[in-house]
Structure formats: C-alpha cells, structure tokens
Amino acid sequence: MSKHLERDLERLQKHIVQFAGIVEESIYKAVRAMQDHNADQAAEVIDGDEAINQAENDITEECLKIMALYQPVATDLRRIATTLMITTDLERMGDQAKHVAEAAVALASPPVAIPNKFSQMTDIALTMVRQSLDSFVNLDSQLARRVIRMDDEVDRYNDEIIAELTLAMKQSPNAVDTGLVLFAATRQLERIADHATNIAEDVIYLIEGEIVKHRPEAIGKE
C-alpha cells in the first residue's frame, strides 16, 4: 500500500467513525425524547437530519475519489466497499431516528405512556447499534456475529408490541391515534436494529471476505 493511500484510508476511517458517533447520538436522543416526552430534544434530532445527509454525501464522495485515484484491490478495496455500505446504513438509521423523534413530538403533549416493552426493545436495539459500530472499529467478527443473533430478540419484541397495540386499538377507538404513532415508532426501532445487523454483516465481510447476508448457517461460526 502506498503511503498516500494509507493516509487517505486512515482519514476515511476517522470520518466514518465520526459519522457513526453522530448517528448513534441521534438515535439515543430520539428514543430518550420519546420516553421523557421531551419535544425540544426531539426537535433537535429532526433538525440534525440534514447534517447526517450531508455527511453521507461527503463520505461517499471521499470513497469514490480514493477508488478512482488509487484503484485499490483486495483488502483495501473491500475496506472501501464496506465503508460505502456502512455509510448507507448509518444514513438510514438517521432517517429512522428522525421518524422516532417525530413520534416523540406527537406523544409529548399530552404525554402518552410508553409501553414497557418498547423501552426493553430500545435497550437491545441501542446495544446492537453500539456493538455493531464497535465491531467495525475494532475489526471484531465475533462481536459482529453476536449483534446479528440479537436481532431475533428485537423482532420478538416488535411482534409482541404490535400485537398489543392492535388489540388495544380494536378495543378502544380512542386509542387509535396514539396507537398508530406508537406502532410507527416501534417499526422504526425495528428497522434501526436491522441496519445494525447489516453493519455487522458488512464487518464480517471486511474481516473474513465472506458474505453472510441471507446465510444464517454462516452466523453460527465463532
């Protein structure tokens, strides 16, 4: 690897880590705003979405410039390809954090009780986000595999919450408006966990050169 390519890859790594930190903070603030009925904090998340979109564009452009300038191969090419994929997932996480924040605004006044299972689902999803990013920074494929396996638990909570909200809305027409907002927020949280899973799968590809997406039998390896 040339010194110039090494320098640019290190700078790219720094930028993607910074971007990941911004997105993770946005998700955390969105779910906290929902749980605390804090419309002002939710508004901060909504306003910050434009900066997330711009950061995605900047990193994508940086990746394409490196590819055009150095024509990297093997591990270096895989690293850049992985960065592009992770950048896309991070931007979509930012979009979903914005949608959760919009739900938080809708539920803030008058304050609506948030289901306990939503808080439990939130804890798992946030753990998945944090650990998927840690697996990328530390090149830890075992941690990435643990993240992927955690997605089943998020899916279970998602199904249970949706079923309970559906039943409540059927039993009480007055619960429909808030039920639909909670339904949407739950689905956004489930999608955030899906993107964390995507990042973990990309990390395994980066480290091992193996595509594990849609191949559950490959995830069981330690």
N, C-alpha and C positions, 0 to 999 in steps of 0.2 A: 504494500500500500504506500502511495506517495505521501509525503508529509502534508501536502496541500489537501489531499483527500481526507487524511486522518484529521486534520484541523477542522475541515468543514463538517465531517461526521460528528465530531465532538460538539461543535456548535449546534448542529441539528438536534443532537441528543439533549442538550441543555434547553433548547426551545420547546421540544415536545414534553419534557418534564415540567417546565413552567406552565405550559398549556394544560397539562393534566392536573396540576395543582389548582388552577383557576376553575376548571370544570368541577373537580371534586368539591371545592368550596361552594360553588353554585348549587350543587345537589344538596349538600348539607344545609345550607341556608334555606333552601326551598322547603325541605321537609321540616325543619325547625320552625319556620314561619307557619306552616300548616298546623303543627302540633301546639304552638304557642299562640295561635290566632293573631299573628303579627303581620298586618297588612303592609307596614312600612318596609319590613325586611323582605317580604315577598316582592314588593315593587323594585327593590334593589336588584333582585335576581332577574326580573323581567327586563330592566334597563340594561343589565350587563350582557344580555344575549348578543347584542351587536358586536361587542368586543370579542366574544367567543367565535362568532362567524368570521371576523377579520383575521383572528389568529389561525383559524383553519386554512384560510386562503394563503396566508403568509408561509406557513409550514409546507403546504402543498407546492407552492411555487419554489421554495427552497429545495425540496426533494427533486423536483423536475430539473432544476438548474444543475444540481450535483450529477444527476444521471446523464444529462446532455454534455456536461463538461468533462467528466471522467470516464464515462461508460463503464461503471463498475460491474464486476462479475462475482459469482459465488457468494461468499458470506456478506460482502459489502452490498451487493445487490439485494440480497434477502433482507438485510437490515433496513435499507431504504424502502423496500416494498412493505415491510412490516410497519414502518413509521407512517406511511401513507394510509394503511388500513386502520391503524390505531387512531390516527388523526380524524378520520371519518367517524369512527365510533364515538370519539370524545365530543365531536360537534353535535352528534345526535343526542348524546347524553345531555348536553347543554340545552338543546331544544326541549327535552323531556323535563329537565329541571324548571325551565320556564313555564311549561304547562302545569307542573305541580304548584308553582308559585301562583299561577292564575287561579288554581283551585283554592289555594290558601286565602287569596283575597276574597273569593266568593263565600268562603266559610267563616270569615273573620268576624263579620257583623251582620246579625247577632252570632256570637260564637257557637259553632256546632261541635258536638263531642266527636272526637276521632276514635274509631274502633281500636281496641287494644291490639288486635291482630295486625292492624296497619302499622302500629309502632314496632311490633316484633318483625314484621316483614321489612320495614325500613332499616332496622339494625342489621339484618342479614344482607340486604342489598348494598348498604354503605360499606359493610365489611368486604363484600365482593369487589366493589369499585376500588377500595383502597388496596386490597391484596392483589388484584389484577395489575394495578399500576406498580406495586412493589415487585411483582414477579418480572415485570418488564425492566425496571431499573436495575434489579439485582440478577437478571438472567436466571431465574429460578423456575424451571419447568415443573418441579414437584408442587410448588405453591400454585402455579397456574392450573395444574390438574385438580387441586383441592377447590379452587374457585369454581371450576366447571361443575364439579359434583355438587356444590352448594346451590346451584340454580334450581335443582329439583325441589328444594325446600321453599324457595321463593314462589315457585309455581304452585305449590300446595297451598300456601297462604293466599295467593291470588285467587285460586279457585274457591277457597272457603269464604273469603271476604265477599267476592262477587255473589256467591250463593246466598249469603246472609243479607246483603243489600237488596238483592232481587226479591227475597221473601218479605223483607220489611216494606218495600215499595208496593208489593201486591196487597199487603195487609192494611196499609195506610196511605191513601193518596197524598196526604200532606207531607209524606216522607220522600216523594218522588224527586223534587228539585234538588234537595241536598244529597239524596241517594245517587243521582246521576253524576253529581260533582265528585263524590267520593269514589264512585265507580271509575270515572275517568282518571282520577289521581292514582288509584290502585293500578290501573293498566299502565300508566306512565312509569310507575315504580318498577313494575314487572319488566318493562322494556329496558329500563336502565340496567337491571340485572342481566338481561340478555346481551346488552352491549359489553358489560364487564366480562361475560363469558366469551364473547367474540375476541376481546383483547387477550384473554388468557389463551385462547386457541392460537392467536397470532404469535404469542410469545413462544409457544411450543414449536411452531413453525420456524421462528427465528433461531431458536437454540438447536433444534434437532433436525430441521429441514423436512419435517413430517407434517403433512396436512391432516389434522384430526377432526376438522369440521364435518359434522354428519357421520362420524365414525366413533360411536360410543365405546366400541371394543378397544380403541386406542387410548382411551382416557384412563382405563383401569391400571395402566402401567405405572410403576413407581421408579 
